[in-house]
Structures are given as structure tokens and as C-alpha cells.
Amino acid sequence: MCIIIHKPENVPCPSKGILETCFYNNPDGAGMAILRPNAEKVEIHKGFMVLKDFLDFAACAATKEDIVTYHFRITTSGGTIPGNCHLFPVSDNVKDLKALSIQSRFAFIHNGVI
């Protein structure tokens, strides 16, 4: 199963150690959704296939004030490629679903096969 961490606003971001543990246990790609205070759209950043790349991004991407959801993937279907990492925008456009960086009104995440 995938690992999902949800960080509410005004709560510290997970430590580097927690993110490392999640990535090592689910090494098939990672992603984040960030909702900044007063923002109308959520930022989706995904396709991190290398731990260092993910940690470098995560260290500067979000603040305590942001609402953040992290996802660490175990491939169940669809192949182990950056575009299949979570999170996904709510969209019927396949290009949007595979985008590695996109803004959307809603982000979608799941744990398993749909």
C-alpha cells in the first residue's frame, strides 16, 4: 500500500527522517500537494523518483502555514513512471493527470487500484 501523510495548517512539516523512511518503504515515486493560505488552487508537484530530489524540493516547498499532503508510491499498476505518481488534479484531461507540476481546484489521492 502507498503511504499518505496529511499535514494540516499551522503544524510543522514532517521531519527529513520521516520523509526518508516513507520513501525507502515506498520507493516508486513521491509527490506533494500544497494549499497555501488564501489560495484558490492547490499546487501539485509529483514524479520524484530519487530521494535526494524529493527531499531538496520538500525542504523549501512548504511552510508550517500550508496544508500539505505527501504521497509515497508502491506500483500496483500503470508502470513505475513519474507521471503515474500521485497526487492527481481532478480533471478529465489525461495530460493534466500526468503533469508533474500543475495547479488545480482539487487534488485527488488514493491508496490502491481504482
C-alpha positions as CSV (number, residue, x, y, z in Angstrom):
1,M,0.0,0.0,0.0
2,C,1.0,3.6,-0.6
3,I,1.9,5.9,2.3
4,I,0.0,9.1,2.7
5,I,0.8,11.9,5.1
6,H,-1.5,14.8,5.6
7,K,-0.2,18.0,7.3
8,P,-2.8,20.4,8.5
9,E,-2.2,24.2,8.5
10,N,-0.1,25.5,11.4
11,V,1.5,22.1,12.0
12,P,5.2,21.6,11.3
13,C,6.2,19.7,8.2
14,P,7.3,16.1,8.7
15,S,11.0,15.7,9.5
16,K,13.6,14.7,7.0
17,G,13.8,11.3,8.8
18,I,10.1,10.6,8.4
19,L,10.1,11.5,4.7
20,E,13.2,9.3,4.2
21,T,11.5,6.4,6.0
22,C,8.4,6.7,3.8
23,F,10.4,7.0,0.6
24,Y,12.6,3.9,1.5
25,N,9.5,1.9,2.2
26,N,7.6,3.0,-0.9
27,P,10.4,3.8,-3.4
28,D,8.3,4.0,-6.6
29,G,7.9,7.8,-6.7
30,A,6.7,10.6,-4.4
31,G,4.5,13.7,-4.7
32,M,3.1,16.6,-2.7
33,A,0.0,18.8,-2.9
34,I,0.3,22.2,-1.3
35,L,-2.6,24.5,-0.4
36,R,-1.2,27.9,0.6
37,P,-3.2,30.3,2.9
38,N,-5.9,32.1,0.9
39,A,-5.1,30.2,-2.3
40,E,-7.9,29.2,-4.6
41,K,-6.0,26.3,-6.2
42,V,-3.8,23.5,-4.8
43,E,-0.3,23.1,-6.2
44,I,0.6,19.5,-7.2
45,H,4.2,18.5,-7.6
46,K,5.0,14.9,-8.3
47,G,7.2,12.5,-10.1
48,F,10.1,12.5,-7.6
49,M,11.8,9.2,-8.3
50,V,15.1,10.0,-6.4
51,L,15.0,10.6,-2.7
52,K,17.5,13.5,-2.8
53,D,15.4,15.3,-5.4
54,F,12.3,14.9,-3.3
55,L,14.0,16.0,0.0
56,D,15.5,19.0,-1.7
57,F,12.1,20.1,-3.0
58,A,10.2,19.3,0.2
59,A,12.7,21.2,2.3
60,C,11.8,24.5,0.6
61,A,8.4,24.0,-1.0
62,A,6.1,24.1,2.0
63,T,5.8,26.1,5.3
64,K,4.1,25.5,8.6
65,E,1.2,27.6,7.4
66,D,0.5,25.5,4.3
67,I,-1.8,22.5,4.2
68,V,0.2,19.7,2.6
69,T,-0.4,16.1,1.5
70,Y,2.5,13.8,0.8
71,H,2.3,10.6,-1.2
72,F,4.8,7.7,-1.5
73,R,4.0,5.2,-4.2
74,I,4.3,1.4,-4.4
75,T,3.5,0.5,-8.0
76,T,0.4,-1.7,-8.3
77,S,-0.4,-1.0,-12.0
78,G,0.3,1.5,-14.7
79,G,4.1,1.3,-14.5
80,T,6.7,3.0,-12.4
81,I,7.0,6.3,-14.2
82,P,6.9,9.9,-12.9
83,G,3.5,10.7,-14.4
84,N,1.9,7.9,-12.5
85,C,2.9,9.3,-9.2
86,H,0.2,10.8,-7.0
87,L,-1.3,13.4,-6.4
88,F,-3.7,14.0,-9.3
89,P,-5.7,17.0,-10.3
90,V,-9.4,16.4,-10.6
91,S,-9.6,16.6,-14.4
92,D,-10.8,14.5,-17.4
93,N,-7.7,15.6,-19.4
94,V,-5.0,12.8,-19.4
95,K,-2.2,15.4,-19.9
96,D,-3.3,17.1,-16.7
97,L,-3.3,13.8,-14.8
98,K,0.3,13.0,-16.0
99,A,1.6,16.6,-15.4
100,L,4.5,16.7,-12.9
101,S,3.6,20.2,-11.8
102,I,0.1,21.7,-12.1
103,Q,-2.4,23.8,-10.2
104,S,-6.0,22.6,-9.7
105,R,-9.1,23.4,-7.7
106,F,-8.9,19.9,-6.2
107,A,-6.2,17.2,-5.7
108,F,-7.0,13.5,-5.7
109,I,-5.1,10.8,-3.9
110,H,-5.8,7.1,-3.4
111,N,-4.3,4.1,-1.9
112,G,-4.5,1.1,-4.2
113,V,-6.1,0.4,-7.5
114,I,-9.2,2.1,-8.8
